[in-house]
Amino acid sequence: MKVISKLWIGIGILILLSPLGLILPERLKAGDAWGEWGADYFKELTGYIPAGLEKLSALWSAPMPDYTFKGWEEKGLSGLSFAYIISAIAGIIVVVAIVWLIGRILAGKGDSQH
C-alpha cells in the first residue's frame, strides 16, 4: 500500500472520529469540549471578559460556528455529529486546495530559474 493511500485512510479515520469531541463531553457530563470556549464562556465563568480576548473575538467570525450549520443546533447529538464530519471534510478540502495551490506556485517558480 502506498504512503499516500495510508495518509488518506488515516485522515478518513480522523474525520469519522471528529465527533468524539462532542460526544465524550456530553456522555461524561464534562461541559464544553476542551478549547472550544468563547468569550461568553469566560464571562460566565469569571464574571468578565478579558479586554484582549474581547478585542480579538470581534476580529474573526468562523465560517461554520460550532462546526454546524445554521438551524442545526436542535437536531440532537446525531445531527451535530454529522455536521462535525461535514465540517471536517470541508476543512480538509480547503487545506488540501491551499497546499496544492502553493505547491503549484512554488513548482512554477522553480522551473523558471533553470
KAGI-V222540 format. One record per residue. N is the residue number from 1. RES is the residue in three letters. PSI is psi in degrees with one decimal (NA if undefined). BURIAL is # if it has 9 or more other ideal C-beta (glycine too) atoms within 8 Angstrom, else .. Layout:
N|RES|PSI|BURIAL, N|RES|PSI|BURIAL
This chain:
1|MET|134.6|., 2|LYS|155.2|., 3|VAL|-40.9|., 4|ILE|-35.7|., 5|SER|-43.4|., 6|LYS|-38.6|#, 7|LEU|-48.6|., 8|TRP|-34.4|., 9|ILE|-44.5|., 10|GLY|-42.2|., 11|ILE|-40.8|#, 12|GLY|-41.9|., 13|ILE|-43.4|., 14|LEU|-37.8|#, 15|ILE|-47.0|#, 16|LEU|-27.2|., 17|LEU|-10.5|., 18|SER|-32.8|#, 19|PRO|-9.8|#, 20|LEU|-30.7|., 21|GLY|-18.1|#, 22|LEU|-41.6|#, 23|ILE|-47.1|#, 24|LEU|-47.7|#, 25|PRO|-33.6|#, 26|GLU|-48.1|., 27|ARG|-35.7|., 28|LEU|4.3|., 29|LYS|45.7|., 30|ALA|3.4|., 31|GLY|-148.4|., 32|ASP|152.7|., 33|ALA|147.4|., 34|TRP|131.7|., 35|GLY|0.1|., 36|GLU|34.9|., 37|TRP|139.8|., 38|GLY|178.5|., 39|ALA|-35.7|#, 40|ASP|-32.5|., 41|TYR|-42.9|#, 42|PHE|-35.8|#, 43|LYS|-41.6|#, 44|GLU|-38.8|., 45|LEU|-44.5|., 46|THR|-15.7|., 47|GLY|-5.5|., 48|TYR|165.1|., 49|ILE|123.3|#, 50|PRO|139.6|., 51|ALA|-43.4|., 52|GLY|-40.9|., 53|LEU|-41.3|#, 54|GLU|-41.5|#, 55|LYS|-45.1|., 56|LEU|-31.1|., 57|SER|-24.1|#, 58|ALA|-12.4|., 59|LEU|-30.7|., 60|TRP|135.4|., 61|SER|122.7|., 62|ALA|141.1|., 63|PRO|-31.8|., 64|MET|81.8|#, 65|PRO|136.7|., 66|ASP|22.1|., 67|TYR|30.2|#, 68|THR|176.0|#, 69|PHE|155.1|., 70|LYS|129.6|., 71|GLY|-4.3|., 72|TRP|-1.9|#, 73|GLU|-27.7|., 74|GLU|4.2|., 75|LYS|-2.7|., 76|GLY|179.3|., 77|LEU|-37.8|., 78|SER|-39.7|., 79|GLY|-40.9|#, 80|LEU|-36.0|#, 81|SER|-42.0|#, 82|PHE|-40.7|., 83|ALA|-36.5|#, 84|TYR|-42.8|#, 85|ILE|-44.6|#, 86|ILE|-40.2|#, 87|SER|-41.1|#, 88|ALA|-42.6|#, 89|ILE|-44.7|#, 90|ALA|-43.2|#, 91|GLY|-41.1|., 92|ILE|-40.7|#, 93|ILE|-44.0|., 94|VAL|-47.0|., 95|VAL|-44.9|., 96|VAL|-42.2|., 97|ALA|-42.7|., 98|ILE|-44.6|., 99|VAL|-41.8|., 100|TRP|-44.4|., 101|LEU|-45.2|., 102|ILE|-41.8|., 103|GLY|-42.5|., 104|ARG|-42.0|., 105|ILE|-46.7|., 106|LEU|-37.1|., 107|ALA|-36.8|., 108|GLY|-38.2|., 109|LYS|-35.9|., 110|GLY|-34.8|., 111|ASP|-34.1|., 112|SER|-16.1|., 113|GLN|-15.2|., 114|HIS|NA|.
